[in-house]
Amino acid sequence: MRTIIAGFIAGFVSVLIFHQLGFLISNELGLTKAQLYSMRPLPPFGVPTILSAAFWGGLWGMVGAYVVPRLPPTFDGPWGWMLFAGVFVTLVNWFVVLPIKGAPIGGGFRMPGVVVVPLVYAFWGFGMWLIIGLVRRALRWK
């Protein structure tokens, strides 16, 4: 249960910090025009976009907290979290989430999104690794 809680906290907080910072950097480099910390309400309940993203980030953090430690020892650390988010979560987003929302697979695989999204997600994964470590130490969980 501790792993699930720590994973949710790590994923949620990492969206608010690292995911948004990644898109801020890509905006500043002129690669994207992502709306940061958007409070635009999402149907059907009117939840602000950023809170919805953070919630889903928390759910992915729970999955990562279970999966990443079970990877080979080489990937049990920042590389594992970065690969989990940058590859696995990106692929699920491209091939499952976007089609469910009525968008083309992979967002149409247009540049620079094909490069920016996996990099931002990997940065988010790095944030999850940092935050889950902090949560575990703060609560004295292993």
C-alpha positions as CSV (number, residue, x, y, z in Angstrom):
1,M,0.0,0.0,0.0
2,R,2.9,2.4,0.8
3,T,4.3,1.9,-2.7
4,I,0.9,2.8,-4.2
5,I,0.6,6.0,-2.1
6,A,4.2,7.1,-2.7
7,G,3.7,6.4,-6.4
8,F,0.5,8.5,-6.6
9,I,2.1,11.4,-4.7
10,A,5.2,11.2,-6.9
11,G,3.3,11.2,-10.2
12,F,0.8,13.9,-9.1
13,V,3.5,16.3,-7.9
14,S,5.8,15.6,-10.8
15,V,3.1,16.6,-13.2
16,L,2.8,19.9,-11.4
17,I,6.6,20.6,-11.4
18,F,8.5,18.6,-14.0
19,H,5.9,17.9,-16.7
20,Q,4.9,21.6,-16.7
21,L,8.6,22.7,-16.6
22,G,9.3,20.5,-19.5
23,F,6.6,22.1,-21.6
24,L,7.7,25.6,-20.4
25,I,11.2,24.8,-21.7
26,S,9.8,23.6,-25.1
27,N,7.6,26.7,-25.3
28,E,10.6,28.9,-24.6
29,L,12.6,27.1,-27.3
30,G,9.8,27.8,-29.7
31,L,9.0,24.1,-30.2
32,T,5.5,24.2,-28.7
33,K,2.7,26.5,-27.6
34,A,1.5,24.4,-24.7
35,Q,-0.8,26.0,-22.3
36,L,0.8,25.7,-18.8
37,Y,-1.2,25.2,-15.6
38,S,-4.5,25.4,-17.6
39,M,-7.5,25.9,-15.5
40,R,-9.8,25.2,-18.4
41,P,-12.6,22.9,-17.2
42,L,-12.8,19.5,-18.7
43,P,-16.1,17.7,-19.3
44,P,-18.0,16.0,-17.8
45,F,-17.3,17.3,-14.3
46,G,-15.6,20.6,-15.1
47,V,-12.3,19.6,-13.4
48,P,-9.4,22.0,-14.3
49,T,-7.1,20.6,-17.0
50,I,-4.0,20.8,-14.7
51,L,-5.7,18.8,-11.9
52,S,-6.9,16.2,-14.4
53,A,-3.4,15.8,-15.7
54,A,-1.9,15.6,-12.2
55,F,-4.5,13.0,-11.2
56,W,-3.7,10.9,-14.2
57,G,0.0,11.5,-13.5
58,G,-0.7,10.1,-10.0
59,L,-2.3,7.0,-11.5
60,W,0.7,6.5,-13.8
61,G,3.0,7.0,-10.8
62,M,1.2,4.1,-9.0
63,V,1.9,1.9,-12.0
64,G,5.5,3.1,-12.2
65,A,6.1,2.5,-8.5
66,Y,5.1,-1.1,-9.0
67,V,6.7,-1.8,-12.4
68,V,10.1,0.1,-12.3
69,P,11.5,-1.7,-9.3
70,R,10.8,-5.0,-11.0
71,L,12.9,-4.0,-14.1
72,P,16.5,-5.3,-14.4
73,P,18.9,-3.7,-11.9
74,T,20.3,-1.4,-14.6
75,F,16.9,0.3,-14.8
76,D,15.9,0.4,-11.1
77,G,16.5,4.1,-10.7
78,P,16.3,7.3,-12.8
79,W,16.8,5.5,-16.1
80,G,13.9,3.1,-15.4
81,W,11.5,5.9,-14.4
82,M,12.6,8.0,-17.5
83,L,12.1,5.0,-19.8
84,F,8.8,4.1,-18.2
85,A,7.4,7.6,-18.7
86,G,9.2,8.5,-21.9
87,V,8.5,5.3,-23.8
88,F,5.7,3.3,-22.2
89,V,3.4,6.1,-21.1
90,T,4.1,8.0,-24.4
91,L,3.1,4.9,-26.4
92,V,-0.1,4.4,-24.4
93,N,-0.9,8.1,-24.9
94,W,-0.3,7.9,-28.6
95,F,-2.0,4.5,-29.4
96,V,-4.8,4.4,-26.7
97,V,-5.6,7.7,-25.1
98,L,-5.5,10.0,-28.2
99,P,-7.7,7.6,-30.3
100,I,-10.2,7.4,-27.4
101,K,-10.4,11.2,-27.4
102,G,-11.0,11.2,-31.2
103,A,-7.5,12.5,-32.1
104,P,-5.3,10.8,-34.6
105,I,-2.9,8.1,-33.4
106,G,0.2,9.7,-32.2
107,G,-1.3,13.1,-32.7
108,G,-0.6,12.6,-36.4
109,F,3.1,12.0,-35.6
110,R,3.8,15.6,-36.5
111,M,7.1,17.3,-35.6
112,P,8.1,18.5,-33.1
113,G,5.6,16.6,-30.9
114,V,7.2,13.3,-31.9
115,V,10.3,14.4,-30.1
116,V,9.1,16.9,-27.5
117,V,6.4,14.7,-25.9
118,P,8.7,11.7,-25.1
119,L,11.3,14.1,-23.8
120,V,8.8,15.9,-21.6
121,Y,7.4,12.6,-20.3
122,A,11.0,11.4,-19.6
123,F,11.6,14.6,-17.6
124,W,8.4,13.9,-15.8
125,G,9.6,10.3,-15.1
126,F,12.9,11.8,-13.7
127,G,10.8,13.9,-11.4
128,M,8.8,10.9,-10.3
129,W,12.0,9.2,-9.3
130,L,13.2,12.2,-7.3
131,I,9.9,12.7,-5.6
132,I,9.2,9.0,-4.7
133,G,12.6,8.9,-3.1
134,L,11.8,12.1,-1.1
135,V,8.4,10.7,0.0
136,R,9.8,7.4,1.1
137,R,12.6,9.1,3.1
138,A,10.3,11.7,4.6
139,L,7.8,9.0,5.8
140,R,10.6,6.6,6.6
141,W,9.3,4.0,4.1
142,K,11.6,1.7,2.2
